[in-house]
Amino acid sequence: MKVLSPERMAKYDGYAIKTWGIPSTVLMENAGRNTYRLMKEQYLAGAAAIAVVCGRGNNGGDGFVISRYALRDGFRTTVFLLGKRSELKGDAALNMELYASIGGEVVECTKDIDALRKGIQGADVLVDAIFGTGLSKATGGNEKLAIEAMNGSGKPVIAVDIPSGIDGKTGLPLGAAIRATHTFTYGYPKLGQILYPGAYHAGRLTVIDISIPASIEDTIGIDGVVADGAMLRGLIRERLPWSHKGTFGHVAVIAGSTGKTGAAHMASLAALKVGAGLVTLIIPESLNGIMEVKLTEVMTYPVKDRGRGYLPTSAYKEIIDFVEDKDVVVMGPGLSQNRETMELVRKLYGNVQKPFVVDADGVNAFQGHPDMIRTKRHGTVFTPHPGELARVTGITPQAVNADRIGTGRSFTGKYGVHLLLKGARSILFDPGGEIIINPTGNPALAKGGSGDILTGFIGGFVAQGYSLTEATILAAYIHGYIADTWAEGGVGLDMLACDLLAGVGRTMQEILDGKDRIYIEKSL
């Protein structure tokens, strides 16, 4: 599903109005009417009273349309306007007058929100129509108090377009922000509803068609795509009956050090689990005995380390010769940040002419050496979490999280690599400018080892001939989907990273059968 920034959505609206001749009043009517229709179907059975909290802009105008339909259908409807009627302009003013003309009650909240607090107590359902997607400053005054009152009510809260107080571009709260039960957004999902914590504040998310022509996409463009089952079904390849292990590629995994052999184990096994034909783990010789016991299906290639438990720089020639006939190199899980190993990582990266998947300590090796990232010419996926990306770029993790889209786009544009920025709602950036957001996953993944599994998944798909973009989004989606399955009916806190391995086959079959989860709903 395509996703837009608030700025681009505003251009869509403007283009539909000016070029296609669709009146802005029609867009507002479509938004409010369809929101009310779905709200009635899902939340108003048995309800008697509705409190609609409106701001002074077009989001408030949508709220007045909803209120008019609710009043028409016999619901006791009250609009609490955070301001004066005289402050409304354009379509919002028109729809306020239409609502009032059929006997609708409008309570102006100018000095305080005492009337609103009382109205909330008597309502069965609340509608948040205070701020839209264009909010750019922190909430304050009566708007802040109204948001806090709605959040503390214990009543279902329906957000109009976006939860008030959420930045429509980053998903970050701008002061107090509505925690909605359900958000109905218009035309396209917005970045701030997909990225956390905005996605948390949005609750259920449904995209409503308001008659904006899809052909506008070709003229104005989009900001990204949210991965879904339909996208993945178009990527997953048939495994022909006469295939053999050579058909599905050979992964070389450079991983592991003393105390971190588990990372090497998980990454290697994960590559096999998603279908790679062969996997060889390149491991310090002193740790090889451990891996020979832990891994049955994965081959090992022990490298002399003089008993130190890490890969030394002297292993460069041996490793580069070994990986020459491999299809992809996975590098980083559990390697350690030993100076020699970090130097080895950079040297291999710059000289091995194979696709790379670089994670964990493989990413950390470029701290202080970011310009060396550009030296790779055969395709690379970097898979850092915000802390690792911050080390390489020289900014703080907080700065990364404050603008995940902007930071990722800048990194990919500067260094010409694929970037999977991990975290809640991981984001894939490719060098061509494409952005794909992965909607799967939950805190069950917040354990050591889950990233190593993901790295192995990516490498396993690359070995089979998937492009770096295809392999990475397939791996990320499946990885999170398995965790979502595990957490069904519970919180998923008992899931271990290795539990992800058992869910690969079932998950891919559900996707192929079209029985996978719907993360974002769409209504015509």
N, C-alpha and C positions, 0 to 999 in steps of 0.2 A: 504494500500500500504506500502511495506517495505521501510525503510529508512536507509541509511548508513552514517557513518562518512567518511571524506576524507581518513583517514588512512585505514579503512576497504575496501573502494572502491579501493585503490591502491593494496591491497592484492587480491581483485577479479581480477583486471587487470593482476597482476602477475601470478595468478593461471591459468587464461585463456590462457596466453601466454606459460607458462612453462609446464603445465600439459595437457592442451587440444590441445596445438600446434597451437593456433590461432595467426598468426603473428601480432605484434603490429601495423604494417602498415595497416592491415585489420581493426583493431579496429578504427584507426584514420580515415581511408577512410569511414567507416560506419558512424562515428560520423559527419564528415563534409558533406558527401553526403546527409544524411537524414536531417540534419539541413538546408541545402540549399533547399531541396525539400519543406519542410514545410514553410520556409521563403518565397520562391517564391510564393507558393499558397496563403499566407496570407498577404504579405507585398509588393510584387514587381509588382503588377498590376499597370501599368502606370508609373513605375519608370524607370529611364534611367541610373542613376549613383549610384554606391555603394562604400563607403569608408570602408575598413577593417583595423582595427588597431590591429596589431599583436605584442605580446611580443616575447621573445627569447626562450620560452620553448614549451612544447607540446600543450598548449592552442593556441599558435601562429600557430603551425602546423595544428590544426583543422581549423584555420582561412584561411590558404593557400589552404586547400582542398575546402572550401566554395568559395574562390576567383576563383579557377580554374573552378568550375562548373558555376559560374556567368559569367565569361569571355566567356566560351564556348557557353552560351546561348545569347550572344550579349550584355550583360550589360557593360557599361563603368565602369570598375573595377580598383581600385587602392588600393594597400596594403601599409600602412604606418607602417614600421617596426621600433620599438623603440629600435634601436641598429643597429649593422652591420650584413650583411649577414654572414660574417665569424664567427659570434658568435653562429649561429644555429648549432645544433648537431642532429644526428640520424634522426628520422622520420620527425621532423620539417624541417631539412635541405633538406631532400629528397622532401618533398612536396613544399617547396619554389622553388626548381629547376624545378619540374614538372610544376608549375604555370608559372615560368619565361620562360620555353621552348616553351610555346604556345603564347608568346608575352605579358605576364603579367607584369605590371609595379610595381616595388618595390621601394618605396621612403624611404631611410634610414634617420631616425630622430635621430641624435646623439648629436648635440649641442643644438638645439632648436626644437620647434614644429611648426614653422611658416608655413611650407608647409602643415602640418596636418590641421592647422586651416583653411587654404585656401581650402583644399580638403573637409573638412566638410561642408563648405559653399556651395560647388557645388554638394554635394551628396544628394540623396533622402532618402537613408537608410544607417545607420551606423552599423557596426558589431564590437562588443567588444571581442577581442581574446587576451587580454593582460595577465591576470593572471588566473590560474585555481583554483581548490579547495584546493590546497596545500599551498596557501599563508600563511605565518606565521609572517610577519613583516609589519610595516606600509608602505604604498605607499609613494613614494617620487620622486623627479627628474622629468624627462620627462613623466614618467608613471602617476604621480599625475596630471601634467598639461594636459595630454591627456584626463584623466578621467574627469577633470573639463570642458574641452572644449566640450567633447561629451555631458555631462549633460546639458550644457548651450546652446546646438545647436537648441533645439526644434524639432529635427528630431527623427523618430523612431530608437531606439537602440536595437539591437538583441545581447543578451549576450550568449557567447559560454560556456556552462557547468555551469558557475556561474558568477554573476556580478563581475567584477574585483574590488578588494579591500574588498570583504566580506570574513570574516573568515568562512570557510566551515564547521566548527564544531559548532560554537556558534551563527553564524548569525550577529555578531557584525562587524561594519566597522573598517577596519584597516587603518585609515586615510581616504583619499578621496576614494569614492566607486561609481561605476556606478549605476545609477538609470535606469534600463532597462525597455523597453516596454514589452519584452518577453524574457524569458530565456529558452533555450533548453539544458537540462542536459542529461547525458548519463548513461544508465543502470538502475540507481536507483536515486530517489531524495536524496539530501544530507541534513543533519541536518541544515546546515546554510542557506539553501533555504526555509526551513519550519518554522524556528524560526524567530521571529522579532528581529531586523529590517531587517534582511536578506530577509525575505519574501516580504517586501515592496520594497526593491531594485530589487528583481527578477521580479516583475510584473507578467504577466502570466507565468506559469511554465508548461512545457511539458517535459515528460520523453521519451527519444528516445532509442529504442532497438539497441544495437550495436553488438549483437550476443554473449553476455556473457551468458553461460549456467546457468539456474536457479538452477541447482543442486549444484552449488558452495555454495549456502546458507547453505546447510547441513554441509558443511565442514568448512566454515569460519564464519558462523553466520551472524546476522544482529544487528543493533543498536537500532531498534525500529520499530514501525508501525504507520502510519498515519491513523486515523479512517476514514471510508467512509461509504456510504450507504449500500454497500454490506456486510460489517462487521456487521452493526446494524440489517440488515434484518435477519441475522443468529442468532441474540440474542433475538429479540422481540418475546415474547411468545403468543400463542393463549389463548384467554380468553373463556373458554368452556361455552356452553349455560347454564349449570346447576350450574355455580359458584355462590357464595354468598359473602357477605362482609367479612366473616371469611376466605374465600379462599385467599383473597388478603392482609391479614396481618394487624397488629395494630402497628402504629408508636407512640412512646412517644417522645414529643418534649419538651426539657427543655430550655426555652428561655424567654427573656423579662425582662425589668426593667423600672423604671421611665424614661420617655423620649424615650424609645426604644421598645415600645409595637408593633410598626409597623414591626420590625424584626420578632417577635414571630408570628404575624399574617401571614406574607408572607411565612415563612418557613412551618407553619402548613398547610396552604391552598395549597401550592405547592405539599406537599406529597399526598394530596387527588387528585390533578389534574393529576398526573401521574399514578393513579390507585390504591393507597392504599385503603384498605377496611374501616379502622378506623384510626382516628388520635385524640390523646388527648394531649392538651397543658398543661404542668405543669408550673404554673404561680404564682408569689407572690399574696397572697390573696387580698392585697390592690388594685391590678390592675385587678382583676378578672371581675369586673363590666364592665370595658372597653372592655375586650375581649369577654364577653358574648354578647355585642352589635355588635362588629365587626365580630364575627365568628358565623355563623349559623350551618354549617355542622361539624365543628370541636368541639369536646368536650373539656371541661377544667377541670383541677384538681388544685384547689387553695390550696396553701401551706401557713401556718401562717408565716407572716413576720413582725408582730407588727407595721404595717403601714409604713415600711421603703422603700418599693418599690423595694426590691431586694431579692433574695433567700438566706436565712441565712444557716450557717453550721448546725444549729439545725434541718433543714429539712431532713437531710440525711436518717434517719431510715424510715421516712414516704415515701420518694421518692423511696428508694430501694425496699420497700415492694410493692409499686404501680407498678413498671416497671417489676416485676418478671414474669408476664405472657405476656409481650409485645414482639414483634418480633425484634424491633430495637429501639435504642435510638439516637435521634438527639439532640445534645447539643452545645449551644454556642451563637446563634444569639441574639444579644441585651442583653446579661446577665449582662453587666457592669463588671468593673474590681475591684469591691469592694473586699476587702481582704477576707471577709467571703465567698463570692460567689466563689472566686478562690479556696479556700480551699475545698469547697463543690464539685466543679468540679473534682478536683484531687481525692478526696475520692470516689466519684461515679465511676469515670473511673477505678480505681483500683479494685473495688469490685463488680460492676454489671456485671454479666456473660451474656452479650448480645452484639451483634454487635453494634458499635458506629459510628456515623458520627459526627466529631468534627470540628467546624468552629468558626471563629471570636474570641469572648472572651473565648470560650472553648479552643482554641489554645493558647491564651495569658496566660491562667492559668498555662501553663508549662514553662513560662519564669523563669529561675532560677531553674527549676526542670525537666530538659529534661530526666533524667534517669527514671523518673516515667512513661514515655511513654511506656517503655518496659513491664510494669506490666500487660497490657491488653492481654488476651489470647483468646478472642472470636472474634477477627477481628475488625479492626478500619480503617476508612478513615479519614485522616486529610486533610482539604481543605484550607490551608492558602494562602493569597497573599504574595508576596515577603517580605513585611514589617513584617508580622506576623511570617513567617518562620525565618526571621533574628533575631527576638526577642528570639525565642526559641533556636536557634543554637548559638547565641552569635556573629554572624557576621553582616555585614551591608547589607541593601537591595541592594546596588550597587554590592556587592560581589555575592549575590544570582543571580542577573540578568546577571552578567558577565559570569556565568557558570551554567545555569539553569539545564542542564542535569547532570553535575557532582555533584551539590549540592543536587539535588533530589535523585540521586542514592545513595549518601553517607548517607542521612537521612534515607531512607528506609532500606538500608542494616544494619545500626546501630541499628534501633529501631524496625524493623520487622513489620511495619505498611504499609498500603496503603497511598500514598500521591498524592493528586491532587494539583499541584503547579499552582495556578491561574495566570491569566495575558493573554496578547495577545498570542494565541496559548497555552492554558493550557496543562500541561503534567501530565499524570497519571503514577506513578511508583508503581509496586506491589512488595511484598516481595520476589517473585520468580525471580525478575530481569527483568520482562517485562516492556517495556516503550511504552506507546501509546500517540501520540500527537493528540490533537483535533484541526482540521483546521477551525472550525466554530467560528463565533463571530466577533464583530466589536465595535467601540467606543460607539454605542448605549447602550452597557452594562456598560459604565463608569458612573454609578449612584448608589447612596446608595440603597440597597435592592436587587440588582441583585444577589449578593452572597447568600443572605438568601433564595431566590427562588431556586438557584442551590442546596443548602444544603437540602432543602425539597424534591426536585426532587430525589436526591440520596437516602434519607431515604425511600421515597415512593417505589422506585424500590426494595430496599433491603427487605422491608416488604413483597413483593410479591414473594420472593424466589430467586431473582437474586443474583449471587455472588457479592462480593464487587467490583471486577474488572468490571463485566458486568454492574452493577448498576451505577457506577461512570462514565464510558465512555458513556453510554446511556444518562445519565443526562446532561453531559457536552456538548455532540454533539447536543442534542435537544435544550438545552438552547441557545447555540450560533446560531443554525440554525434559531430559531424563530426571533432572533435579525437581522439576515441577511435578512430574509423575510421582516421584518419591514422597514429596511433601503433601500430596493429596490426603485430606482428612486429618492432617496434623501439621506440625511446624517444620519437620524435616531435620531436626537437630541431631538425629541419630545417624544420618547419612555420612559415610566415609567416602573419600575421593575414589577409592577402588570400586565402590558400589556403582559408580557411573559406568563402568565397563560392562556390567551385566545388562544394561538397558539399551545398548546400541541397536541390536537387531529389531527389538520390538518397536522402538521409536521410529526407525526408518520405515518399517512396514506400515505403521499408523499413518505416517506422512504419505506414503505411496498410495494407501487405500483411501486417502481423503478423510480420515477419521481424527485428524489432529485437532488440537485446541484452537479456539478463536481468541486471539489476544485483543483485537480491536474490532468492535462490531460496526457494521455499516448498514444504514437504513435508507431506503429510497423514499 
